[in-house]
């Protein structure tokens, strides 16, 4: 399994809609957190080994209605 975090900037007023859509329609999404700062949401995803991260983000996350921008972080190891 690969773990990635996708920071999502939403269109104004759409953060709750985007969060709901991510949880309901993208099976790889494990958690969605509301955040302060430049991005509105932090989306934790688990991908199968070998899955293409770029295709996943552009086809599954960036196409959700209300998503304005994303920033992807690849996690290498979990601690504790």
Secondary structure, DSSP 8 states (H G I E B T S, - for coil): -EEEEEEEEE-TT-HHHHHHHHHHH-TTEEEEEE--SS-SEEEEEEE-TT--HHHHIIIIITTSTTEEEEEEEEE-----
